[in-house]
């Protein structure tokens, strides 16, 4: 076959279709490959940052001051938020942690305590936010104590919690943000017919 015939074969419709096909594959495939590399890079960075944030929060929880019954929940706040009850109860597979906080005196203005990110002994993070509120008009002694409750994983125990305190009309900027750890929490096992006696 002469060189001229070879050139004619190389420029045949079949060869042109093959060339167009590869150009289309490259035109579509390269952008997809670039997008895939970018996507997986972003995902990997996000996972890495999440792991670092979780490790940092775990360290903060571990270094938090310990509180137990009778202690002031937060230091350096205008009110004394005393821990008057901290217990966990279990009824079969249902476990709950109850925490009662009482102010030593009635507030002269609105006061709020927000609990975030309760961490358990098994390392779980319970993001069920709880709020205690005292209004400026509260006048009765029974208004001083309020209780919050978290549903717990069966067999697990609370270890620490993030706490924020707010006072007055400014309910956006906390007076204090602090992590606290709990001392030994008693577990009350309830029978089928037992009722809460409030102790």
C-alpha positions in Angstrom: 0.0 0.0 0.0 1.4 3.4 -1.0 1.9 6.3 1.4 -0.9 8.2 -0.3 -3.4 5.3 0.3 -2.4 5.1 4.0 -3.1 8.8 4.4 -6.4 8.4 2.7 -7.3 5.6 5.1 -6.2 7.6 8.1 -8.6 10.4 7.1 -11.5 8.0 6.5 -14.9 8.6 8.1 -14.2 5.8 10.6 -11.0 7.4 11.8 -12.7 10.8 12.1 -15.5 9.3 14.2 -12.9 7.6 16.4 -11.1 10.9 16.9 -14.3 12.8 17.7 -15.3 10.1 20.2 -12.0 10.4 22.1 -12.2 14.2 22.1 -15.7 14.0 23.6 -14.5 11.5 26.2 -11.7 13.8 27.2 -13.9 16.9 27.1 -16.5 15.3 29.5 -14.1 13.2 31.6 -11.5 15.7 32.5 -14.0 18.2 34.2 -15.7 15.3 36.0 -12.3 14.1 37.3 -11.4 17.6 38.5 -14.8 18.0 40.3 -14.4 14.6 41.9 -10.9 15.4 43.2 -12.1 18.8 44.5 -15.2 17.2 46.2 -13.2 14.4 48.0 -10.6 17.0 49.0 -13.3 19.1 50.7 -14.9 16.1 52.3 -11.6 14.9 53.7 -10.8 18.4 55.1 -14.3 18.6 56.7 -13.9 15.2 58.4 -10.4 16.2 59.6 -11.7 19.5 61.0 -14.6 17.7 62.7 -12.3 15.2 64.3 -10.1 18.0 65.6 -13.0 20.0 67.0 -14.4 16.8 68.7 -10.9 16.1 70.2 -10.6 19.7 71.4 -14.1 19.7 73.0 -13.3 16.3 74.7 -10.2 17.9 76.2 -12.2 20.9 77.4 -14.7 18.6 79.1 -11.9 16.7 80.7 -10.4 19.8 82.2 -13.7 21.3 83.5 -14.2 21.9 87.3 -16.1 19.3 89.2 -19.4 20.1 90.9 -21.5 18.0 93.2 -24.6 18.5 95.4 -24.2 21.7 97.4 -21.8 23.4 95.0 -22.2 26.6 93.0 -22.7 25.6 89.4 -21.0 28.7 87.9 -18.4 30.9 89.4 -18.1 34.7 88.8 -21.8 35.3 88.2 -24.1 37.7 90.0 -26.2 34.8 91.3 -25.4 31.6 93.2 -26.7 28.7 91.1 -26.6 25.9 93.7 -26.8 22.2 92.7 -29.4 20.8 95.0 -30.1 17.5 93.3 -28.2 15.4 90.8 -29.3 11.8 90.1 -29.9 9.3 87.5 -32.8 6.9 87.5 -33.3 3.7 85.5 -36.5 1.9 84.7 -35.7 -1.1 82.5 -34.2 0.2 79.4 -35.2 3.8 80.1 -32.6 5.9 81.8 -32.7 9.6 82.6 -30.5 12.2 84.4 -32.1 14.8 86.5 -30.4 18.0 87.7 -32.0 20.6 90.0 -30.5 24.1 90.3 -31.7 26.6 92.9 -30.8 30.3 93.2 -29.8 31.4 96.6 -32.0 34.5 96.2 -34.7 35.7 93.9 -33.4 37.6 90.9 -34.0 41.3 90.4 -34.1 40.7 86.7 -34.6 37.9 84.2 -32.0 35.2 84.6 -31.4 32.1 82.4 -29.1 29.1 82.4 -28.6 27.1 79.2 -27.2 23.6 79.2 -25.6 22.3 76.0 -23.7 19.2 74.8 -24.0 16.8 77.8 -21.1 14.3 77.5 -21.5 10.7 78.8 -19.0 8.3 80.3 -19.1 6.2 77.1 -18.1 9.3 75.1 -21.5 10.1 73.6 -22.5 13.8 73.1 -26.2 14.5 73.9 -27.0 17.8 72.1 -30.4 18.1 73.7 -30.4 21.7 74.9 -32.1 22.4 78.3 -33.0 25.9 79.7 -33.8 27.1 83.1 -35.6 30.5 83.4 -36.2 32.8 86.3 -38.3 36.0 85.8 -37.9 39.3 87.6 -41.4 38.9 89.0 -40.7 35.6 90.7 -41.5 36.1 94.4 -42.1 32.7 96.0 -39.4 30.5 97.5 -40.5 27.6 95.4 -39.6 29.6 92.4 -35.9 29.3 93.3 -35.4 25.7 92.3 -35.9 24.3 88.8 -35.1 20.9 87.3 -33.9 19.7 83.9 -33.8 16.2 82.6 -31.9 14.3 79.9 -32.8 11.0 78.4 -29.7 8.8 78.7 -28.4 5.8 76.8 -29.1 2.7 79.0 -26.3 2.0 81.4 -24.4 5.2 80.6 -23.7 8.1 83.0 -23.3 11.9 82.7 -19.8 13.2 82.9 -19.8 16.9 81.9 -21.9 19.6 80.4 -21.5 23.1 78.8 -23.3 25.8 80.7 -24.1 29.4 79.8 -25.7 32.1 82.0 -27.7 35.1 80.8 -29.0 38.0 82.8 -31.3 40.9 82.1 -32.6 42.0 78.7 -29.4 40.9 76.9 -30.2 37.3 76.3 -27.7 36.9 73.4 -24.4 37.5 75.1 -23.8 35.1 78.1 -22.4 36.4 81.4 -20.5 33.2 81.7 -19.8 30.1 79.6 -18.2 27.2 81.4 -17.9 23.4 81.2 -18.5 21.6 84.4 -18.0 17.9 85.3 -20.2 16.0 87.7 -19.0 14.2 90.7 -20.4 10.7 91.5 -24.1 10.6 90.4 -26.3 8.1 92.3 -28.4 5.8 90.2 -31.9 5.0 91.4 -33.4 1.7 90.0 -37.2 2.0 89.8 -39.5 -1.0 89.9 -42.5 -1.3 87.7 -45.0 0.1 90.2 -42.7 2.6 91.9 -43.5 6.3 91.6 -41.2 9.3 91.9 -41.2 10.5 95.4 -39.4 13.7 94.5 -36.3 13.0 96.7 
